[in-house]
Amino acid sequence: MKFKTLVGAVVVGAIFFSLGVRSERGEFDDAKKRVKAWSTPALKEARKRAKKIDKQLAKKLK
């Protein structure tokens, strides 16, 4: 599994975990709005970091 895929899976898993925890208290809609607000920029940043690390590892492995 590539590093980028792993990072994306962790981010998505964290989003769904936070929704599941908050849904127990009946705050699912509020939690969904909060997660939606930060998920897109967070995913973009995670992809950027993963791509940078991937390039660094590729250079080291050459």
PDB file with SEQRES, HELIX, SHEET and CRYST1 records, atoms N, CA, C and O in Angstrom:
SEQRES   1 A   62  MET LYS PHE LYS THR LEU VAL GLY ALA VAL VAL VAL GLY          
SEQRES   2 A   62  ALA ILE PHE PHE SER LEU GLY VAL ARG SER GLU ARG GLY          
SEQRES   3 A   62  GLU PHE ASP ASP ALA LYS LYS ARG VAL LYS ALA TRP SER          
SEQRES   4 A   62  THR PRO ALA LEU LYS GLU ALA ARG LYS ARG ALA LYS LYS          
SEQRES   5 A   62  ILE ASP LYS GLN LEU ALA LYS LYS LEU LYS                      
HELIX    1 AA1 PHE A    3  SER A   23  1                                  21    
HELIX    2 AA2 PHE A   28  LEU A   61  1                                  34    
CRYST1    1.000    1.000    1.000  90.00  90.00  90.00 P 1           1          
ATOM      1  N   MET A   1       0.849  -1.173   0.000  1.00  0.00           N  
ATOM      2  CA  MET A   1       0.000   0.000   0.000  1.00  0.00           C  
ATOM      3  C   MET A   1       0.898   1.241   0.000  1.00  0.00           C  
ATOM      4  O   MET A   1       1.862   1.319   0.762  1.00  0.00           O  
ATOM      5  N   LYS A   2       0.580   2.181  -0.838  1.00  0.00           N  
ATOM      6  CA  LYS A   2       1.382   3.393  -0.909  1.00  0.00           C  
ATOM      7  C   LYS A   2       1.132   4.267   0.309  1.00  0.00           C  
ATOM      8  O   LYS A   2       0.093   4.174   0.963  1.00  0.00           O  
ATOM      9  N   PHE A   3       2.100   5.107   0.593  1.00  0.00           N  
ATOM     10  CA  PHE A   3       2.017   5.981   1.758  1.00  0.00           C  
ATOM     11  C   PHE A   3       0.847   6.958   1.637  1.00  0.00           C  
ATOM     12  O   PHE A   3       0.160   7.232   2.621  1.00  0.00           O  
ATOM     13  N   LYS A   4       0.623   7.481   0.433  1.00  0.00           N  
ATOM     14  CA  LYS A   4      -0.477   8.427   0.220  1.00  0.00           C  
ATOM     15  C   LYS A   4      -1.822   7.780   0.533  1.00  0.00           C  
ATOM     16  O   LYS A   4      -2.687   8.394   1.157  1.00  0.00           O  
ATOM     17  N   THR A   5      -1.983   6.553   0.100  1.00  0.00           N  
ATOM     18  CA  THR A   5      -3.229   5.833   0.346  1.00  0.00           C  
ATOM     19  C   THR A   5      -3.425   5.618   1.838  1.00  0.00           C  
ATOM     20  O   THR A   5      -4.535   5.746   2.353  1.00  0.00           O  
ATOM     21  N   LEU A   6      -2.343   5.292   2.522  1.00  0.00           N  
ATOM     22  CA  LEU A   6      -2.411   5.070   3.962  1.00  0.00           C  
ATOM     23  C   LEU A   6      -2.816   6.342   4.700  1.00  0.00           C  
ATOM     24  O   LEU A   6      -3.657   6.299   5.598  1.00  0.00           O  
ATOM     25  N   VAL A   7      -2.222   7.469   4.324  1.00  0.00           N  
ATOM     26  CA  VAL A   7      -2.558   8.747   4.962  1.00  0.00           C  
ATOM     27  C   VAL A   7      -4.019   9.095   4.704  1.00  0.00           C  
ATOM     28  O   VAL A   7      -4.723   9.523   5.619  1.00  0.00           O  
ATOM     29  N   GLY A   8      -4.480   8.917   3.475  1.00  0.00           N  
ATOM     30  CA  GLY A   8      -5.886   9.195   3.146  1.00  0.00           C  
ATOM     31  C   GLY A   8      -6.829   8.322   3.942  1.00  0.00           C  
ATOM     32  O   GLY A   8      -7.864   8.792   4.413  1.00  0.00           O  
ATOM     33  N   ALA A   9      -6.480   7.048   4.098  1.00  0.00           N  
ATOM     34  CA  ALA A   9      -7.328   6.131   4.860  1.00  0.00           C  
ATOM     35  C   ALA A   9      -7.387   6.532   6.326  1.00  0.00           C  
ATOM     36  O   ALA A   9      -8.443   6.443   6.953  1.00  0.00           O  
ATOM     37  N   VAL A  10      -6.263   6.974   6.875  1.00  0.00           N  
ATOM     38  CA  VAL A  10      -6.234   7.403   8.279  1.00  0.00           C  
ATOM     39  C   VAL A  10      -7.105   8.640   8.473  1.00  0.00           C  
ATOM     40  O   VAL A  10      -7.859   8.723   9.442  1.00  0.00           O  
ATOM     41  N   VAL A  11      -7.005   9.594   7.564  1.00  0.00           N  
ATOM     42  CA  VAL A  11      -7.800  10.824   7.676  1.00  0.00           C  
ATOM     43  C   VAL A  11      -9.293  10.513   7.581  1.00  0.00           C  
ATOM     44  O   VAL A  11     -10.084  11.012   8.381  1.00  0.00           O  
ATOM     45  N   VAL A  12      -9.673   9.699   6.615  1.00  0.00           N  
ATOM     46  CA  VAL A  12     -11.085   9.337   6.452  1.00  0.00           C  
ATOM     47  C   VAL A  12     -11.569   8.553   7.665  1.00  0.00           C  
ATOM     48  O   VAL A  12     -12.686   8.770   8.135  1.00  0.00           O  
ATOM     49  N   GLY A  13     -10.745   7.649   8.175  1.00  0.00           N  
ATOM     50  CA  GLY A  13     -11.106   6.884   9.371  1.00  0.00           C  
ATOM     51  C   GLY A  13     -11.317   7.787  10.569  1.00  0.00           C  
ATOM     52  O   GLY A  13     -12.244   7.575  11.351  1.00  0.00           O  
ATOM     53  N   ALA A  14     -10.469   8.792  10.722  1.00  0.00           N  
ATOM     54  CA  ALA A  14     -10.609   9.736  11.835  1.00  0.00           C  
ATOM     55  C   ALA A  14     -11.903  10.533  11.712  1.00  0.00           C  
ATOM     56  O   ALA A  14     -12.567  10.806  12.712  1.00  0.00           O  
ATOM     57  N   ILE A  15     -12.255  10.900  10.499  1.00  0.00           N  
ATOM     58  CA  ILE A  15     -13.501  11.641  10.279  1.00  0.00           C  
ATOM     59  C   ILE A  15     -14.698  10.796  10.702  1.00  0.00           C  
ATOM     60  O   ILE A  15     -15.560  11.261  11.447  1.00  0.00           O  
ATOM     61  N   PHE A  16     -14.748   9.555  10.225  1.00  0.00           N  
ATOM     62  CA  PHE A  16     -15.880   8.702  10.565  1.00  0.00           C  
ATOM     63  C   PHE A  16     -15.897   8.338  12.044  1.00  0.00           C  
ATOM     64  O   PHE A  16     -16.970   8.199  12.632  1.00  0.00           O  
ATOM     65  N   PHE A  17     -14.725   8.181  12.651  1.00  0.00           N  
ATOM     66  CA  PHE A  17     -14.670   7.898  14.082  1.00  0.00           C  
ATOM     67  C   PHE A  17     -15.250   9.067  14.873  1.00  0.00           C  
ATOM     68  O   PHE A  17     -16.037   8.864  15.798  1.00  0.00           O  
ATOM     69  N   SER A  18     -14.862  10.293  14.510  1.00  0.00           N  
ATOM     70  CA  SER A  18     -15.374  11.458  15.231  1.00  0.00           C  
ATOM     71  C   SER A  18     -16.880  11.597  15.042  1.00  0.00           C  
ATOM     72  O   SER A  18     -17.586  11.994  15.970  1.00  0.00           O  
ATOM     73  N   LEU A  19     -17.377  11.275  13.858  1.00  0.00           N  
ATOM     74  CA  LEU A  19     -18.827  11.314  13.635  1.00  0.00           C  
ATOM     75  C   LEU A  19     -19.524  10.261  14.488  1.00  0.00           C  
ATOM     76  O   LEU A  19     -20.578  10.531  15.065  1.00  0.00           O  
ATOM     77  N   GLY A  20     -18.958   9.088  14.571  1.00  0.00           N  
ATOM     78  CA  GLY A  20     -19.560   8.012  15.358  1.00  0.00           C  
ATOM     79  C   GLY A  20     -19.592   8.328  16.832  1.00  0.00           C  
ATOM     80  O   GLY A  20     -20.583   8.040  17.504  1.00  0.00           O  
ATOM     81  N   VAL A  21     -18.524   8.916  17.353  1.00  0.00           N  
ATOM     82  CA  VAL A  21     -18.466   9.260  18.774  1.00  0.00           C  
ATOM     83  C   VAL A  21     -19.498  10.331  19.094  1.00  0.00           C  
ATOM     84  O   VAL A  21     -20.190  10.240  20.108  1.00  0.00           O  
ATOM     85  N   ARG A  22     -19.607  11.325  18.257  1.00  0.00           N  
ATOM     86  CA  ARG A  22     -20.540  12.415  18.537  1.00  0.00           C  
ATOM     87  C   ARG A  22     -21.997  12.011  18.291  1.00  0.00           C  
ATOM     88  O   ARG A  22     -22.909  12.607  18.865  1.00  0.00           O  
ATOM     89  N   SER A  23     -22.218  11.014  17.454  1.00  0.00           N  
ATOM     90  CA  SER A  23     -23.593  10.619  17.154  1.00  0.00           C  
ATOM     91  C   SER A  23     -24.265   9.978  18.360  1.00  0.00           C  
ATOM     92  O   SER A  23     -25.493   9.949  18.443  1.00  0.00           O  
ATOM     93  N   GLU A  24     -23.466   9.460  19.300  1.00  0.00           N  
ATOM     94  CA  GLU A  24     -24.044   8.867  20.504  1.00  0.00           C  
ATOM     95  C   GLU A  24     -24.808   9.900  21.314  1.00  0.00           C  
ATOM     96  O   GLU A  24     -25.772   9.561  22.000  1.00  0.00           O  
ATOM     97  N   ARG A  25     -24.394  11.139  21.243  1.00  0.00           N  
ATOM     98  CA  ARG A  25     -25.044  12.204  22.014  1.00  0.00           C  
ATOM     99  C   ARG A  25     -26.082  12.961  21.190  1.00  0.00           C  
ATOM    100  O   ARG A  25     -26.610  13.977  21.644  1.00  0.00           O  
ATOM    101  N   GLY A  26     -26.372  12.490  20.016  1.00  0.00           N  
ATOM    102  CA  GLY A  26     -27.360  13.160  19.183  1.00  0.00           C  
ATOM    103  C   GLY A  26     -26.828  14.402  18.499  1.00  0.00           C  
ATOM    104  O   GLY A  26     -27.604  15.262  18.082  1.00  0.00           O  
ATOM    105  N   GLU A  27     -25.519  14.506  18.381  1.00  0.00           N  
ATOM    106  CA  GLU A  27     -24.912  15.680  17.760  1.00  0.00           C  
ATOM    107  C   GLU A  27     -24.374  15.358  16.368  1.00  0.00           C  
ATOM    108  O   GLU A  27     -23.444  16.011  15.896  1.00  0.00           O  
ATOM    109  N   PHE A  28     -24.945  14.370  15.719  1.00  0.00           N  
ATOM    110  CA  PHE A  28     -24.412  13.918  14.430  1.00  0.00           C  
ATOM    111  C   PHE A  28     -24.373  15.038  13.400  1.00  0.00           C  
ATOM    112  O   PHE A  28     -23.364  15.212  12.717  1.00  0.00           O  
ATOM    113  N   ASP A  29     -25.457  15.798  13.278  1.00  0.00           N  
ATOM    114  CA  ASP A  29     -25.504  16.854  12.262  1.00  0.00           C  
ATOM    115  C   ASP A  29     -24.473  17.945  12.530  1.00  0.00           C  
ATOM    116  O   ASP A  29     -23.804  18.412  11.609  1.00  0.00           O  
ATOM    117  N   ASP A  30     -24.344  18.351  13.803  1.00  0.00           N  
ATOM    118  CA  ASP A  30     -23.352  19.372  14.142  1.00  0.00           C  
ATOM    119  C   ASP A  30     -21.939  18.869  13.873  1.00  0.00           C  
ATOM    120  O   ASP A  30     -21.102  19.596  13.338  1.00  0.00           O  
ATOM    121  N   ALA A  31     -21.684  17.625  14.246  1.00  0.00           N  
ATOM    122  CA  ALA A  31     -20.355  17.048  14.026  1.00  0.00           C  
ATOM    123  C   ALA A  31     -20.062  16.947  12.536  1.00  0.00           C  
ATOM    124  O   ALA A  31     -18.942  17.200  12.091  1.00  0.00           O  
ATOM    125  N   LYS A  32     -21.075  16.576  11.777  1.00  0.00           N  
ATOM    126  CA  LYS A  32     -20.902  16.439  10.329  1.00  0.00           C  
ATOM    127  C   LYS A  32     -20.520  17.781   9.707  1.00  0.00           C  
ATOM    128  O   LYS A  32     -19.656  17.840   8.832  1.00  0.00           O  
ATOM    129  N   LYS A  33     -21.165  18.860  10.161  1.00  0.00           N  
ATOM    130  CA  LYS A  33     -20.841  20.191   9.646  1.00  0.00           C  
ATOM    131  C   LYS A  33     -19.417  20.585  10.009  1.00  0.00           C  
ATOM    132  O   LYS A  33     -18.689  21.141   9.186  1.00  0.00           O  
ATOM    133  N   ARG A  34     -19.018  20.291  11.259  1.00  0.00           N  
ATOM    134  CA  ARG A  34     -17.668  20.639  11.696  1.00  0.00           C  
ATOM    135  C   ARG A  34     -16.621  19.870  10.906  1.00  0.00           C  
ATOM    136  O   ARG A  34     -15.617  20.440  10.479  1.00  0.00           O  
ATOM    137  N   VAL A  35     -16.851  18.583  10.711  1.00  0.00           N  
ATOM    138  CA  VAL A  35     -15.893  17.761   9.976  1.00  0.00           C  
ATOM    139  C   VAL A  35     -15.831  18.197   8.521  1.00  0.00           C  
ATOM    140  O   VAL A  35     -14.754  18.236   7.926  1.00  0.00           O  
ATOM    141  N   LYS A  36     -16.974  18.522   7.953  1.00  0.00           N  
ATOM    142  CA  LYS A  36     -17.014  18.957   6.554  1.00  0.00           C  
ATOM    143  C   LYS A  36     -16.213  20.246   6.377  1.00  0.00           C  
ATOM    144  O   LYS A  36     -15.576  20.452   5.343  1.00  0.00           O  
ATOM    145  N   ALA A  37     -16.250  21.106   7.389  1.00  0.00           N  
ATOM    146  CA  ALA A  37     -15.552  22.381   7.298  1.00  0.00           C  
ATOM    147  C   ALA A  37     -14.040  22.208   7.227  1.00  0.00           C  
ATOM    148  O   ALA A  37     -13.368  22.965   6.527  1.00  0.00           O  
ATOM    149  N   TRP A  38     -13.493  21.222   7.941  1.00  0.00           N  
ATOM    150  CA  TRP A  38     -12.036  21.082   7.947  1.00  0.00           C  
ATOM    151  C   TRP A  38     -11.517  19.916   7.135  1.00  0.00           C  
ATOM    152  O   TRP A  38     -10.308  19.809   6.928  1.00  0.00           O  
ATOM    153  N   SER A  39     -12.382  19.046   6.673  1.00  0.00           N  
ATOM    154  CA  SER A  39     -11.889  17.832   6.021  1.00  0.00           C  
ATOM    155  C   SER A  39     -11.205  18.109   4.680  1.00  0.00           C  
ATOM    156  O   SER A  39     -10.173  17.507   4.384  1.00  0.00           O  
ATOM    157  N   THR A  40     -11.751  18.992   3.879  1.00  0.00           N  
ATOM    158  CA  THR A  40     -11.164  19.234   2.563  1.00  0.00           C  
ATOM    159  C   THR A  40      -9.767  19.857   2.671  1.00  0.00           C  
ATOM    160  O   THR A  40      -8.839  19.343   2.046  1.00  0.00           O  
ATOM    161  N   PRO A  41      -9.577  20.928   3.427  1.00  0.00           N  
ATOM    162  CA  PRO A  41      -8.216  21.459   3.569  1.00  0.00           C  
ATOM    163  C   PRO A  41      -7.269  20.457   4.232  1.00  0.00           C  
ATOM    164  O   PRO A  41      -6.091  20.391   3.881  1.00  0.00           O  
ATOM    165  N   ALA A  42      -7.774  19.690   5.174  1.00  0.00           N  
ATOM    166  CA  ALA A  42      -6.929  18.705   5.852  1.00  0.00           C  
ATOM    167  C   ALA A  42      -6.475  17.626   4.873  1.00  0.00           C  
ATOM    168  O   ALA A  42      -5.319  17.205   4.900  1.00  0.00           O  
ATOM    169  N   LEU A  43      -7.378  17.184   4.016  1.00  0.00           N  
ATOM    170  CA  LEU A  43      -7.005  16.171   3.027  1.00  0.00           C  
ATOM    171  C   LEU A  43      -5.974  16.715   2.044  1.00  0.00           C  
ATOM    172  O   LEU A  43      -5.028  16.018   1.674  1.00  0.00           O  
ATOM    173  N   LYS A  44      -6.160  17.955   1.626  1.00  0.00           N  
ATOM    174  CA  LYS A  44      -5.204  18.553   0.696  1.00  0.00           C  
ATOM    175  C   LYS A  44      -3.822  18.639   1.337  1.00  0.00           C  
ATOM    176  O   LYS A  44      -2.816  18.326   0.701  1.00  0.00           O  
ATOM    177  N   GLU A  45      -3.779  19.060   2.589  1.00  0.00           N  
ATOM    178  CA  GLU A  45      -2.505  19.180   3.299  1.00  0.00           C  
ATOM    179  C   GLU A  45      -1.858  17.812   3.496  1.00  0.00           C  
ATOM    180  O   GLU A  45      -0.644  17.668   3.347  1.00  0.00           O  
ATOM    181  N   ALA A  46      -2.658  16.820   3.826  1.00  0.00           N  
ATOM    182  CA  ALA A  46      -2.129  15.461   4.011  1.00  0.00           C  
ATOM    183  C   ALA A  46      -1.572  14.915   2.702  1.00  0.00           C  
ATOM    184  O   ALA A  46      -0.532  14.256   2.692  1.00  0.00           O  
ATOM    185  N   ARG A  47      -2.256  15.184   1.613  1.00  0.00           N  
ATOM    186  CA  ARG A  47      -1.764  14.728   0.307  1.00  0.00           C  
ATOM    187  C   ARG A  47      -0.439  15.402  -0.049  1.00  0.00           C  
ATOM    188  O   ARG A  47       0.471  14.771  -0.586  1.00  0.00           O  
ATOM    189  N   LYS A  48      -0.350  16.709   0.266  1.00  0.00           N  
ATOM    190  CA  LYS A  48       0.886  17.435  -0.009  1.00  0.00           C  
ATOM    191  C   LYS A  48       2.043  16.838   0.782  1.00  0.00           C  
ATOM    192  O   LYS A  48       3.122  16.601   0.239  1.00  0.00           O  
ATOM    193  N   ARG A  49       1.807  16.596   2.076  1.00  0.00           N  
ATOM    194  CA  ARG A  49       2.856  16.033   2.925  1.00  0.00           C  
ATOM    195  C   ARG A  49       3.253  14.641   2.454  1.00  0.00           C  
ATOM    196  O   ARG A  49       4.436  14.305   2.408  1.00  0.00           O  
ATOM    197  N   ALA A  50       2.258  13.839   2.107  1.00  0.00           N  
ATOM    198  CA  ALA A  50       2.530  12.471   1.653  1.00  0.00           C  
ATOM    199  C   ALA A  50       3.336  12.482   0.358  1.00  0.00           C  
ATOM    200  O   ALA A  50       4.251  11.678   0.185  1.00  0.00           O  
ATOM    201  N   LYS A  51       2.997  13.386  -0.540  1.00  0.00           N  
ATOM    202  CA  LYS A  51       3.718  13.478  -1.811  1.00  0.00           C  
ATOM    203  C   LYS A  51       5.168  13.894  -1.577  1.00  0.00           C  
ATOM    204  O   LYS A  51       6.083  13.363  -2.207  1.00  0.00           O  
ATOM    205  N   LYS A  52       5.369  14.842  -0.673  1.00  0.00           N  
ATOM    206  CA  LYS A  52       6.715  15.310  -0.359  1.00  0.00           C  
ATOM    207  C   LYS A  52       7.551  14.185   0.250  1.00  0.00           C  
ATOM    208  O   LYS A  52       8.700  13.983  -0.141  1.00  0.00           O  
ATOM    209  N   ILE A  53       6.983  13.463   1.195  1.00  0.00           N  
ATOM    210  CA  ILE A  53       7.688  12.352   1.838  1.00  0.00           C  
ATOM    211  C   ILE A  53       7.963  11.245   0.832  1.00  0.00           C  
ATOM    212  O   ILE A  53       9.027  10.626   0.857  1.00  0.00           O  
ATOM    213  N   ASP A  54       7.011  11.001  -0.044  1.00  0.00           N  
ATOM    214  CA  ASP A  54       7.181   9.979  -1.081  1.00  0.00           C  
ATOM    215  C   ASP A  54       8.372  10.316  -1.983  1.00  0.00           C  
ATOM    216  O   ASP A  54       9.163   9.437  -2.324  1.00  0.00           O  
ATOM    217  N   LYS A  55       8.497  11.575  -2.361  1.00  0.00           N  
ATOM    218  CA  LYS A  55       9.623  12.004  -3.192  1.00  0.00           C  
ATOM    219  C   LYS A  55      10.946  11.840  -2.449  1.00  0.00           C  
ATOM    220  O   LYS A  55      11.937  11.390  -3.024  1.00  0.00           O  
ATOM    221  N   GLN A  56      10.955  12.212  -1.150  1.00  0.00           N  
ATOM    222  CA  GLN A  56      12.179  12.087  -0.360  1.00  0.00           C  
ATOM    223  C   GLN A  56      12.605  10.628  -0.246  1.00  0.00           C  
ATOM    224  O   GLN A  56      13.789  10.314  -0.365  1.00  0.00           O  
ATOM    225  N   LEU A  57      11.656   9.747  -0.019  1.00  0.00           N  
ATOM    226  CA  LEU A  57      11.974   8.324   0.087  1.00  0.00           C  
ATOM    227  C   LEU A  57      12.475   7.767  -1.242  1.00  0.00           C  
ATOM    228  O   LEU A  57      13.386   6.940  -1.272  1.00  0.00           O  
ATOM    229  N   ALA A  58      11.877   8.221  -2.335  1.00  0.00           N  
ATOM    230  CA  ALA A  58      12.309   7.758  -3.654  1.00  0.00           C  
ATOM    231  C   ALA A  58      13.759   8.162  -3.916  1.00  0.00           C  
ATOM    232  O   ALA A  58      14.526   7.389  -4.489  1.00  0.00           O  
ATOM    233  N   LYS A  59      14.133   9.369  -3.499  1.00  0.00           N  
ATOM    234  CA  LYS A  59      15.512   9.822  -3.678  1.00  0.00           C  
ATOM    235  C   LYS A  59      16.470   8.978  -2.840  1.00  0.00           C  
ATOM    236  O   LYS A  59      17.552   8.618  -3.305  1.00  0.00           O  
ATOM    237  N   LYS A  60      16.077   8.663  -1.610  1.00  0.00           N  
ATOM    238  CA  LYS A  60      16.941   7.880  -0.723  1.00  0.00           C  
ATOM    239  C   LYS A  60      17.107   6.449  -1.219  1.00  0.00           C  
ATOM    240  O   LYS A  60      18.161   5.843  -1.027  1.00  0.00           O  
ATOM    241  N   LEU A  61      16.086   5.914  -1.846  1.00  0.00           N  
ATOM    242  CA  LEU A  61      16.139   4.532  -2.303  1.00  0.00           C  
ATOM    243  C   LEU A  61      16.913   4.359  -3.608  1.00  0.00           C  
ATOM    244  O   LEU A  61      17.240   3.234  -3.986  1.00  0.00           O  
ATOM    245  N   LYS A  62      17.207   5.452  -4.292  1.00  0.00           N  
ATOM    246  CA  LYS A  62      17.941   5.364  -5.567  1.00  0.00           C  
ATOM    247  C   LYS A  62      19.360   4.926  -5.348  1.00  0.00           C  
ATOM    248  O   LYS A  62      20.122   4.798  -6.307  1.00  0.00           O  
TER     249      LYS A  62                                                      
END                                                                             
